[in-house]
């Protein structure tokens, strides 16, 4: 499907000095993204079909998901259009959208209707199979709460009873131990808000369970493990805020506590957005894209946004305009991918309707046109100093750096990995397993993930098979320095006697990555750089132990400083979300029987990376201690062996104690 040409209003440099974007840019983009859904309407509107992948659950399930998720985009458009300050054109379009989606909801939830959604009143528990109607019940509930007056109130009594029965069923289900806990809660919350029967529903326990996963600085784990990702922004925070609001418990101790956490999360969200609006590319379900803005809008609507209204709009508009500039949803429906379609970076459960969860990132459109977030001027663009602006998130094991137009996340805390089980498949994910992520790179997928070179320190066996990282359990982050302990695993089994202690030291657009490796005498070692990707193959040059990769907008460097013996590279096609062609440089060395230090310098930014270490840093190694001196005079010393307390980490994880 190729929509008609897309023309946005002229940029407004007075109101929006940084982005030029206004509220009209937002609602016209929303209409553009919704247009393919409306054009693909089935007779009852509940089963539209778009181009794209259909999962094993079938086309009808994908259509249900498309309605549930696109309604997240339509609801704030509808609610915002209904305000007295909206233009006549906006109001007319909003009324048309509301009528269209009311019909879709009634058709989809009719148990015996020709367009009834699968599993609507007979869905199974997670361990028994398909469960996605639970997800869409939450999305629909969130949307109904956003535009109750336009989507719920016009329904007849019998239609309300039908829709309420469908939601009530899903509100009673047991679900996965992660952000899914909030899906039945949202359905119950909406039912409570409109006075429907909620007897026998107890989702306050689900909410308490999620609140128990809180870590610090506004961040929750996505379940009991160590998965930190954008699910905080597009599910956990907005759904928790909605639960407390819909159940009338915002003023309770729990509700107030959550609002404080939401505010703290939003205060740090700008650390994940580069100067050009590019989001850090890490974590699961990245096809949701602008959904990452949902927590920002939730904080604004709840009155706890720590950012000024102009700053909030500038941040959100920078992210959305970046995706539009890269063509997302402009000439084709929203696709599975990042800037362009890329199935390799998507989960198997994602179909053609999945990317429309991006719509929850438009929830600010429900705020009226005269709200300060739309009327206050954006602050002028900030200038970035040559030195990195560094933010540490100690309890997550993260350091974030903004330098040379790029944001980097040094990851010593987040994983998506359970402890290995002998003979089992590796459960990790390239979007959690790397030491570093950035706003302008993506980890390798497909064949590149099988090789697992980029952003990784691997022990390679005699067949050249690379180890993967078992779940991280020892982490520490203090400003520009962070570290972790990993136990290498092969084929679902930790390598006997092997462990890797890593410390990262940030400075400007560089990272000094230092490893202390135990038990590598039977292996060789490999350290990978960032993977650079573009539509044309990245340029590569190697000299000594230095490699440089370059695309039209980005450069990366890798320098072996200590312990490394050789350097090489690998190229891939179709294995990176940011371009058809990708490349990665890597250092190699033979393993040693005793604890051995390996140090590399990683660089990423717009500027040319160094060809020699002396251009940037001087390093001295004494035992497990590393002393560094950046050329601008900053210096320090760290003992890799003791930076992260790790003796207890090994007990029960390795077949013998490392000493």
N, C-alpha and C positions, 0 to 999 in steps of 0.2 A: 504494500500500500504506500503510495506516495502522496502525502497531503499537498494542498495548494501552497504556493510560496508563503514563507513566514516573514512578516515584517513587524519588528518591534518599534515602539515610539522612539523618538529621538532621545539621546542621553540628556540628562539634566545636570550640568556641571555646577549649578548653584546649590540645589538641594542636596545633591549627592556628588560631592567633589571627588570622592575616591572611586566610585563605581559608575556613576551616572544613572543608576537604576532607581526607579520609583515603584510605587504600588502598582501602577498600570502595567509595567513590565512583568510583574509577578502574575497578575491575573490573566494577562494575555498568554503568558507561557503556560499557565495552568490549562487554559482553553486549548492551546496547541497540543498538549500532552493528552488531553481527554478526547480530542477529535477522533482518533482512530477507534477508540472504544465505542463511541456513539455511532460511528459509521458502520461498525461491524455488528450492530444490534440484531439479535434474534427477535421473533415476533413478540415475545414477552419480556425482552431486554435482559433476561437472566443468563443467557448462554452465548455471549459474543465470542468470536474466535479471531485471534490475531496470528500473524506469522510467528514462527518460533518453535521452540522445543515443547513437546508434550511428554510428560513423565510417565512412568509406568502406571500411574493412577488414572490416566485417561483424560480425554479432551474435556469432558464435562467438569471434572475437578478443576482443570486449568481455567475454565470459564468462570466458575464460582470464585476462584482466587482473583481473577481479573476484576470482577465486580467488587469484591470486598476491598481490594487494595486501591482501585481507582476511586472508590467512594471516599477514601481518605483524602484524596486530592479534590474531589468534587465538593465535599462537605464544607470546608472553609471557604471555598469559592461561593457556595450557596449562601452561607451565613453572612459573609462579608457583603455580598451583593444586596442583601435584604436591609442593610443599614440605610438610614435616611440620607446619609452623606454620599451614597453611591450614585453613579450616573445612571440615566435611564437605560442605556445599553447594557450596563453591568447587571442591573436589576432584572431586565428581561431575560438575559442569558441564565441568571441564577434560578429564576422560576422555571425555565425550561429544563434545566438540569435536575432540579428537585423532583419534578413530575416524572422524568425519565427514570431516576433511580428508585423512586417509590414503586414504580411498576416492576423494576428488576427485583426488588426485595420481596414483593408479594409473589411473583412468579417463582423465584428460587426457593422460597420457604414453604410453598404449597406441597404438602406431602404426596399428593396424587396427581399433581399438575404435570403437563408435558415438559416443563422446563425445571422440574424440581432438582435441586442440587444433590449430588451423591452424598450419602451418609448423613443427610440433614437430620434425620431422627433415628438413625440406626448406626451411627459411626462407632468404630471400635476403639479400644484403648491403644496407647502407643505400642505396646508389645504385640498387639494383634494385627497391626497394619496401618492403613491410611487414617490420618487424623487431621488433615488440613482444614476441615470445616471448623475445628476448634479455633484455629488461627483466624479464620475469616469471621467467626462469631465475635472475636475480640475487635477486629478491625471495624466491623459493622457497628458494634456497640460504641466504639470511640467516635465514629463518624456521626452516629445518631445523637450522641451527646453534644457534638459540635454544632449540629444544626437541628436540634429537636423541634423547634417551631416549624421548620419547613419540611422535615423528613418524617417525623413521627406524628405530630398532632393532626395533619390532614387525613390520616388513615381512618377508616371506619373502625367501629368496635371489633368487628370480626377479623379485620385485617390486623389490628393491634394484637388480638388474642393469638392469631397464627404466628406472627413474628415473635411475640413474647414466648410462645411455647418452644419455638426453635432455639431461641437464645437460652431459655431456662434449661433445656436439655444439655447444651454445651457447658453451661455454668455448673453442672453437676458432675462433670467428668474428671477423672484422674489423668494427669499429664506428666510430661518429662520433667526431670529435676533441673530446670534451668529457667530462662525467661518465660517459658511456656506456663509456668505457675500463674502468671498474671493474665493469661487468656480467659480462663473461666471466671476469674475475678472481675475482669472488665464487663463480661456479660451480666454477672450478678449486679455489679455497680450500676449499670444503666437501668436494669429492671427496678432496682430500688429507687432510682431517681425519678421514675415515672409512676411509682406506686403499684407496680405489678407484684404478683405473688412470688416471694423468695423463700418460702418455708422450706427447710431442709438443705439450704445452701449455706456453706461454711467456708467461703473463700478468704475470710480474714486469716485463716491459718496459712493459706498460700502466700498472702501478702507478708505475714510475719516471717515465713520461711525465706522469702527473697530479702527482706530487711536484714535477716541474719547473715546474708552474704556480703554485707557492706564491708569495705576495706578501709578507705580513707579518702579525703580530698574529693568527695563526690562520686567515687567509683565503687561499683559492685562487681563481683565476679559473676560470670554468666553460668551459675550453677556452683556446686561445692568445690570444683577444681580451680585452676588458676587461669581461666580464660577471661582476659580483659579485652574488650572490643567495643565497636560502635553500638552494640545492643544496649549499652547504657544510654545512648542518645536517642535511638529510635524505638526502644521498647520499654526498658526498665523505668527510666525517669518519667516519660510522659504517661505511662500506664499507672505508675504509682500515684502521680499527682492526680490523675483522673479518678482513681479509686477513692482516694480520700475526699475529693470534691463531691463525687457522685453519692457517696455514702454519708455525707454530712459530717465527716470526721476530720476535716482540715484543721480545726482548732484543737483537736486532741493532742496529747503529747507526741503520739506517733506521727500525726500529720504535720505538726510543726517541725519535728525532727527531720522528716523527709524534705520539707521545703528548704531547710538549711542545707541539706545535702545537695539538693537540686541547684541551689544558688552557687554552692562551692564548685560543682561540676561545670556549670556554665562559665564561672569566672576563669577557669583554665582551658576552656574549649578553644579559644583563639590560638593556643599553642599548637593545635593540630592543623592549622590553615596557613598555607604559604602566602607570600605577598600577592601572588597572582590569583589567589582563590583556590589553588589546588589543595585537596584534602590529603592528609597522610593516608597512604594506601596500605592498610593492614587489617587483619581480622576477617571474619566470616561474612558472607552474604553482601559483598560489596556492590552488587547490582542495585542495591537500594539507594545508593548515591546520596541525594539530597535529604534522605530521611535522617541523616546525621544532624540536621538542623532542628529536629523536633524538640529536643530538650531546651534549646534556646527560646523557642516560641512558648513552651510550657512555662518557663520561668517568667517570661514577659507577661503572659496572661494571668499568672498567679500573683504578680506583683513582687516577685523576689529576684528579678533579674539584676545582677550586680553591675551590668554594663549599661551605659547610657543608651537611650533609644536610637540616636543616630549611629552610634558604634555598633549596636545590634544589627541594624539594617545593613550597614556597610559590610559586616562580617557575613551575614546570610546572603546578601546580594553578590558578594565576591564569589562565594561558592557556587551559587546557581548560575551566574553569568559565565563562569569558567566552563561548566558543563555545556551551556548553550554555545559558547564560542567553539567548543570542540564537536558540535553537531549533535549532541545527545537529544533525541526526541524531536529534532528539527525536520528532517525529511522522511523519517521512518518512525514507527512506534518505539517506545522505550524497549531496549534490547537487554539481553543478558550479557553483561560485560561492564566496562568502566567508561571509556570514551567511545570505543567501538565494540561491536559484538565480540565476545571472547568466552566461549563455553568452558575453556580450560580452567578458568578461575572461579567457576560457579559450582555450587553444590548440586548433587544429583536430584534433590527434591525441587529444584527451581524450574518452572515452566514459563510459558509466554506471559502469564499474568504477574509473575513474581516481582519484576522490576517496578511495578506501580506502587509498591510500598514507599517509593520516593515521595509520594504525595503527602505523607505525614509531615514532611519537611516544609510544606506550604501552609501549615496550620495558622501562621500569622495572618493569613488573608481573612480569617474570621474576625480579626480586629478591625474596627471601622476605619474609614479613610481619614478621619480627623484624629486618629490615635497618634500620640507623639512618636511612636516607632515609625510612622509613615510621614510625619510632618517635620520632625526635627532634622536639622542638617547633619550630614555625615561629617565627622572630623576629617581634616585633610590627611593625605597619605603620609605615613610615617617613613622615615629613612632608617635603613638598617645599618648598624655599625659593622665595621669589618670583623670585629670579634663576635663570636656566637652569643646570642641571647639564650641562656641556658636555664631550663626549669627542671628541677628534680622532683620526682614523685616517689619518695622512698618506699612506701608500703607496697607499691606495685613493681618496684625494681626497675623503674624507668628513668632515663634522662632524655630530655627533649632539647634540641638545638635548632635555632633559626640563624642561618648565615648564607650569604651569597645567593639569596632568592629561594632557598630550599629549606624545608623543615625536615629534620631527621629524628627518628625515635630509636634510641638505643635500648634494646629490649633484653633485660635480665630478669624478667618476672612473669611475663605472660606466656602461656603455652595452651595447647589444646590436646594434651596427651595424658592418657592414663598410664599407670605403671605397666611396663611391658609384661606380656604373658608369653612364656616360651612357645615358639611355633606360631604365634598369632601374627596377624598383619599389623604393621606399624599404624597407629591410629592418629598420628600427628598431621599437621596441615602446614603448607608452606607460608601461609599468612599469619602464623603464630611462631613458627619454629626458628626464625632467623634472628641473628644478633642485632640487625638494624633494618629499619624501614624508612621510607622517605615519601615526601609529597610528589616526587617526580620520577620514582622508580617503582617497579612491582616485582615481586619474587617470581622466579621461574616456575612454570606449571608443566604438566604432561611429562615429556622426556626430560626437561630441565629439572623437574622435581624429583624424578627417579634418580637422576645423577646427583642432585642435591649439592650443587657447588656454591651458588651465590649465598653470601651472608652466613656462612656455616664453617665450622671447624670440624673436620671429619677424620676419623681413623679408617684407613682402607685396608682390607684384607688382601691376601695373595691374589685373589681374583679381581681386585679393583673395586669391590663393592664397598660403598661408603657407609659408615655408621650414621645413625640418626640420634637425636637428642632425646633421652628419656625425660620425664617430667621434671621441671626445675623445682628444687626445693630450698636451695640456699641462695638468697639474693640480698643485695645491699646497694643502695643508691644514695650518694651524698654530693649534690651539686653536679660538677662536671665529671665525677668519677662514679662508676657503677660496676657491679660485678655479680657473678653467679657461679654456681656449681652445676655441672651436668655429668650424667653418667651415660657414656656412649652405648648404643644398643644396635644389634644386628639381628634381623629376623625375630624380633620380639623378645630378645634376651640381652640383658646387659653384659658387656664384655668383662670377664673376670679380672679383677684387679685394676681396671682402667677407670680413670676419672679425669675431667678437665675443669680446671679453675680458671675463670676468665675475668679480667678487669679491663674496662674501657675508660679512656681518658679523653675528654672532648676539648677541642680548642678551635675556634673559628669554623671552617668547613672541613676540619680534620677529626679523625678518631684514631688514637693510639690504642690498638687492641692487643692485649698481652695475655698469653695463655701459659699456664703451668700444667703440663700433661704428665699423668702417671700411667704406667703400665702399657706403654706403646711399643715395646720391643719387637712384637710380632706384626707390626703394622707400619704403613707409611702414613704421613699426615698431609692434609690439604686444607688451605684457607682460601675462601672465595670472596671476591669483591662484590659491590653492588652489581646487579644485572642492569645494563642499559638497553633500551629498546626504542625502535623507531620504525617507520615504514621502509626505510633503507637500512642496510646493514651498518651498524656503528663502526666508525674508524678505530683501528687498533694499532698501537705501537708498543714495542717491548725493547727495553735496553737494560742489560744487567738484571737486577732484581726489581725493576720498575716497569709497570704496565700502565698505559693510559688509554681510556676509551672515550669516544666523543660522538655525540649526535649534534643535530642542528641547534639544540637548546641546552644541552647538558654535557658535563665532563665528569669523569670519575678517574681516580688513580689508586693504585695499589703498590706499596713499597715493602719489600722484605727487609726488616731492620735487624733481626736477631733470630738465629736458629734455622732460618729458611735457606734452601739450597738451590732452588730453581723456580722459574715462573713460566706459566703457559696460559692458554685461553681456550674457551669453547664457544661455539656459535649455535644458535637454535633458530627455528622458524615456526611460528604459530604457537609459541610457548610463553608468551608474555602479554599481559592485558594492555600494555601501553604501546605496543607496536608489533608488526608482523615479524620483524627481525630483532634478535636480541643477542647479546654477547656478555661474557663474564670472564674476568681474569682470575687466576688462582696461583698461589704459592704452593710448593711441595717440599717435603723433607722426609728423610728416613726416621723412623721412630727410635727411641732410646729406652734402655731398661729402667733407668732411674727417672725421677722427676726432672723435666726439661722445660726451659722457657722458650717460647716462640713469640716474636713481636712483629706486627705489621702496622703500617700506616695506611688508613683508608681515607680518601678525600672525595668529596662530592659537591658540585656547585656549578656556577656559570664560568668560573675562572679556570685557567689551565692548572692542572695539578702539578705538584713538584716532580722533578726528575731525579732528585737526590734528597736524601733525608736531611742533609745539612741546610737545605733551603728552608726547612720548617722546624726541625727538632733534633736535639742531640739526646741519645739514650745510652745509659750505662746499666749493666746487669751484674749483680753480685748475689749469687745463690738464687733465691726466689724473689729478691727485691729488685725493683726497677726504679731508676732515677731518671727523670726527664727534664729537659730544659728547652722550652719553646724559644724560637729566635727573638721573640719580643720581650724575653726576660722572665716570663713565668716559669716556675720550676716546682718540682715536688718529688716525693719518693713514696712508693707503695710496695708492700710485701704481698705478693699475690697469694701466698700460702695462708695468710692470716686475714686478708681483707674481708673475706666472707667466712664466718664460722661454719665449718663443714664437717667436723668429725661425726656428729650425730646424723648428718644427712645420709651417710653411707650405710648405717646399720639397717639391715634388712633389705637393702637395695642391691648389694653386690655379693658375689659368692665368697669373697674373702676380704678382710679388712686391709685397706691400703695404708701403708705406713712408711 
